[in-house]
């Protein structure tokens, strides 16, 4: 798991946010809950989860360090001892507050002011309601402060436990830093087009099929040729093969992506017509069934069906499922077995396997349709480990010429084989 020990610190941070609950802490909790939900829907949204996880884990560590250091710092202070405070001390503190407030009262507060009524001067006492209220409030605040100081309880953690807790937290933080460095170096910094695996003898085997395929496209196709694939590989094809693609990672037109998904989900002839309308010359698919590469197009195929079916209603996901299960074996549906994605991925696959049965190492099963030929596409290049398979669309003129030749041959055979009727001579008797 990428977040490592943060998975244990996040719940503690959420609890710390509720004591006390404020606008900022409630925002952090809501941010965490929503990011967890969306990252569970799509793993790429871990980037949204990371800041929220760091914030709440930092809150939890701050509270833990504060509690432990507070326990060490104030453990030996007498006012924080376990001895109960006597009532005499409490009354003495309150009497001291009363005397202090009496000394604050001004001397001229009892003076009288004169009021002229006719020719006589009448003395009236000064109203002291407002000053009494203010003094009463201030006295209550001071008494509450004294009560808080009196009722303040000491921390129960002993000195040794606090020291051990601080050391453990520092060690956990150090191990998390090491984990982050490893993840950044191995998982997030490794190039996605050059793959490697470690063999049983400790040696490293490199799969360089992506660069091999892009180099072939760059050197063996025309500059104006258009290449079709799923949108995941659009940027790589543009940058490394220098060829125009139909869809890429920045395609905002959902209909355009759905058209490619519909072509991959359709039978071979219909897919050929769709690609012809898009002026596509080459189509390539990513296939990992031979070497066990799981992120191939067969595993992504249901997303092509869903996106294509969202725009084109005749593409329906249940047609590609058998009993609500995605299968490529003999129990797969005819729609699945006749789709362009299946045919381009498993063309000549049974011949490439050692036993000849067409065992898919990713799906861990034998394929359903093993021996078939392509009528509208021609295989032009397959990489060393069969991870990238490139096909070229057959031109329509050649196919029409072939059909016409077959028709003319059949007609000529019928004419030659047809018996000639003997004509009757009208002049014979």
N, C-alpha and C positions, 0 to 999 in steps of 0.2 A: 504494500500500500504506500502510495506516494507521501501521504501526510504523516505516516509513521506515528510518533508518540502524540501528535496533535489530536488523534482520535480519542485519547483518554483525557486530554486537557480541555477539549471543547465542552463536554458536559459540566466540568467544574467551572469553566468560564461563564456558562449560561446561568448556573446557580448563583455565581457571584454578581451577575448583572441584576438579580432580583433583590439584592440587599445593599443599598436601597435602589428601588426602581425609578429611573429617570427617563427623560426623553432620549438621551443619547444611548443609555443601556438598552432600552426597548428597541431602538433602531438597530443596534448590533444583533440582538436576538432575532428580530424579523429578517435581517439580512442573512443570517446564518441559516434559518429555516428554509427560506426561498432558494438559496444557493444549493443546499443539500438536495432539495427536490429536483431542481433542473439538472444538476450534475448526475443525479441518478437516472434521469431520462436519457441524457447523452453524455458520454464520458468526456467529450471534448470540453464540456463546460466545467471541468475541474479548474480551469483558469478563473472562473467566477467564484468557485468555492475557496480557493487558496487565500485570498485576502481576508475573508470572513473567518476562516479557521485560524489564521495568524492573529487576528485581533482578539478573538475569544481565548485562545491559548495564552496570549500575552496578559490578558486580564487575570486568568487563573494563576499564572506564575507570579504576577505582581502581588496578588492577595496572599499566596503561599509564602513568598519571601517576606512580605510585610508582617505576617503573623509570627513567623519564626524569629525574625530579627527583633521584633517588639518584645517577644518572650525573653530573649537573651538580654536585651538592654534594660528592661524594667523589672526583671525578676527579683532583684535584691533590694528594691526600694521599699521602705517600711510602709508607706501609704498604700502599697499594693499587696500587703501581706494578707494572710488568711484570717487574721484576728478581727472579730466584729468590732465595729465602732460603737462606743458607749453613748448613751443618751446624753450624758453630761457634756461631751464634746459637741454634740449636735445643738444642744440648747445654748452653749457658749457661742457657737458660730452665729446662731440666729440673733442672740442678744447683741453681738458685735455689729451685725448688720443694722439692727434697730438704732443703736447709738450713732452709727455712722450717718444714717439718714436723718436723725434728729439734728446732728451738727450741720447738715447741709441746709436746713430750713433757714431762710433769711430772717434777720431780726425784725425788720419792719413789716413782717407779715401780719401782726396783730394791730397795726396802726389803724386809726379811724379816719375816714374821709368826711369832710363837711359838705352838707347840702343846704343851699339857701332856699328857704320857704318864706316868701314875703320879706319881712325885715329880720327874721330870726335865723340863726344858723343851727342846723340839726346835725348831730354827729351820727354816722352810720358805720357799722363794722364792714371791713373789706371782705368780699366774697372769696373764699378759698377753695371752691369746689374743683376747679380745674387743676390746681396745684396738688390737691389731695389725691386726685385720680392718677396723676402722673407719678407721684411718689408711691402710690399703692402698686402700680404696674411694675415700677422699677424694683420694688421690694419683692414682689412675686418672682420676677426673673432671677434676682440674686438668690432667693431661697431655693429655686429649682436648680440653679448651678451648684449650690452647696449640697443639695440632696444627691445630685449626680456624682459629685466627688466623694460623698460618704458611701453611696451604694456601689461604687465602682469595684468590680471583682477582679482578682488577679488572674493571670493566664495559668492554666493548669499544666502546660508542657514544661517538663524539666529542661535543664540546661543541656544535658547530653542528647536528649531527643531532638531538640531544636538544632543543635550542631550537626547531627547526623542527617536530619532532613535537608539542611542547606547543602551539605556535600552531595547528597543524592540528586537534588535538583540540578546542581552544577554538572554532574556526570551525565544526567539525561540530556541536558542542553548540548553538551559536548558531543555525545553520540548522535544527536539529531543533526548537528552541523556536519559531521562525517557522512551521514546518510544523504544529506542534501548535496554535498560535493559529489558523491558517487552517482546520485541520480542525474545531476546536471551533466556529468561527464559521460555516462553510459547511455541513459535513456533519452535525454533531451538534446544531446550534442551529436549523436551518431547520425550519419547521413541516411536518409530513408531510401535511397536508391542503390546503396551498396550494403548488402546484408551479409552476415557472417554467422557461423555456428561452430561450436567446439566439438571436435570428434572425440571418440572414446580414448584415443591415445594422447589427448591433450592438444593436438594440433588444431589450428583454426582454418576452416574452409570458407572461402569467400564466394558469395553469389553475386556476380556482376552482370546479371541478365538485363537489367534496366538500361544501363549504359550501352550494352551491346546492341539492344534493340534500337535505341535512339540514334546510335551511330549508323546503323544500317539504314534507317529512314533518312538520315541526313545525306548519305553518300549514294543511295540507290533510288531515290525518288526525285521527281521534278520539284523545283522551288515553289511552283504554284499548286501543287497537289494538296488536297485537303485530307486530313486524317481524322477519323472518328474513333472515339473511345468514351468510356465513362468520364464524368467531369473531374474525378479525382486526379487524373493524370494530364489535365490540360496544360497547366503551367510547366510541367516537366517536358512535355512534348514541344511546347513553344520555345523554351529556353535551350534545350539540349539538342533537339532535332531540327529546330528552326523551320517548322512547318505549321501551316494554318490548321487550327483545330475547330471543331464545331461547338463544343462547350468546354469551359474551364472553370476554375475555382471562383471566378468573378462574374459568372453568368447570372444575371438577375432575372432574366426572362424564364419563368417557370415552364412556359409552353415549349420553349426550345429544349430544355432538359428533358421534359416529358416526351418529346418527339424521339430523342435518342433512346430513352427507356422503352418506348413503344417499339422501336426498331429491334432492340435486343430481345424483346419479349415476343416478337412476331415470328411466324414461320419464315423460312429462308427466302422464298420468292417475294413476299410482302416486304421483308426487311430490305431486300435488294432494291425494290421500287422506291422505298423511303430514302435510302442513301443516294439513289440516283437523282431524286428531286433535290437533295441537298448538295449535289455536285461533289460527292465524296469519292475518292479513289482508293483509299486504304482504310481498313478497320483492324484494330488490334485489341486483344483481350489479355487479361492477366490471369494466369492459371497456376495453381499451386498443388494440384493433385499428385504430381509425380514426386516432388521433393518435400511435401508437407508444409507449404507456405499457406497459412490460414487466411491472410487478407487478400484473397483473390476475388475475381468477379463473380464466381459461383456463389460465394457466401454473401456477396452484396446484391445478388440478383433480385431478391424479394423487394429491395428498395427501388430498383428500376421498375419492377411491376407496379408497386404502389404509386410511385410518382407518375408513371405513365398512365395508370388507371385513374388518377385524380383529374386528368385533363381529357383522356380518351376513354369513354365508358366501356368500350368493348374489351378493354384489357381488365380482367377481373382476377384478383388474387386467388380466390378459391379454385380457379381452373388449374393452378400450378401446385396445389396441395392435395395430398391423399390422406383423408381422415384428419385434416388440419395439421398434417406433418409435411415438412419440406423434405422431399426425397429425390434422389437422382439414380436410384437403383432400378431393378426390374419392376418395382411397385410404383414408380413415378407415373404421373398422368401423361397421356399423349401430348397435351399442350406443352408440358415441360420438356418432353423428349424431342419435340419438333421445333422448339424455340431456337432462335439464332444463337443465343448465348450458349446453350447446351451443345449445339453442333460445332461451333467454333472452338469451344473449350476441349471437347472430347474427340475431335477428329483425329484418327490414327492413334488414339491413346492406348488402345489394347495392344497395338504392335510395339509400343515403347516400353510397356511393362515387362518384367522378367518372365512372369508366368503366362502372359498373353491373355489374362482374364480381365484386365482393365481395373485394377484395384486402386481406388482413390485413397491416398494416405491422409488427406484432411478429413473427408467425410467418413473414412474407415468402412468402406463398402465397395462392392463391385458395381460398375456403372450398368445402367439398364440397356442402353443401345450402344453396341460396340462397333459393328462394322457397317459403315454407311459412307456415301460419297456426297460431295458438295456439287451442286449444279450451278449455282450463281456466284460462288466465291472460290477463289484460288489461293491456296497456301503458298506464300512467297518466302517466309522466313520464320523460323522458330529458334529461340535462343538455346544455349547449351543445356540448361536445366528445365526447359519447357515452361519457364515462368512468363514469358511474353511470346504471344503467337500473333503474327501479322498476316493479314489476308488482303487480297486485292479483288475488287469487284470485276467480274467478267464483263466485257463490253457487250452491249446489246446487239451490235451488228454481227459479231461472230456467232452468237447464239442463233440469230435469225437465219444466217446463211446455213448453219448446220441443219436447222429445221427444214429449210427449203430443199437442201440436198437430199435429206431423207425422203421428203415428199416426192421429189422428182424420181428418185430411185424406185420408190414403191409404185408410182404410176407407170414407169417404164416396164417394170416386172409384170404388172397386170396386163399391159398391152401385149407384151410378148407371149404371155401364157394364155391369152384369150384365143380360142379356136376360131379360125376364119371360115365363115359359111360359104359353101359352094354356090356360085351363082348359076342360075338356069339359063341355058342358051335359048333365046326366043326363036331362033331360026331353025333349031333342030326339030325334026318331026317327032 
